[in-house]
Amino acid sequence: MARYIPQYLFDGLVVQYLLGDIARTPEFFDELLQDYGKKYPDENPATLVADLHAAANEGRYVIRALVNAPN
């Protein structure tokens, strides 16, 4: 049976990516990716990273929209 990262863990990785990016600590996120890569070997690492980056960019868009909202 294939083992892929569940949605709730993916969502958490997106948040961790955003936090690491803001704090300028990418090494913590890289460690998380390595750990999850071992636990979910069927995930394609390059595809996972691309999906995480895309989701993080959407998150940034939402955060900017909320910050710039008048009220």
Stockholm file with secondary structure:
# STOCKHOLM 1.0

chainA/1-71         MARYIPQYLFDGLVVQYLLGDIARTPEFFDELLQDYGKKYPDENPATLVADLHAAANEGRYVIRALVNAPN
#=GR chainA/1-71 SS CCCCCCHHHHHHHHHHHHHHHHHTCHHHHHHHHHHHHHHCTTSCHHHHHHHHHHHHHHHHHHHHHHHHSCC
#=GC SS_cons        CCCCCCHHHHHHHHHHHHHHHHHTCHHHHHHHHHHHHHHCTTSCHHHHHHHHHHHHHHHHHHHHHHHHSCC
//
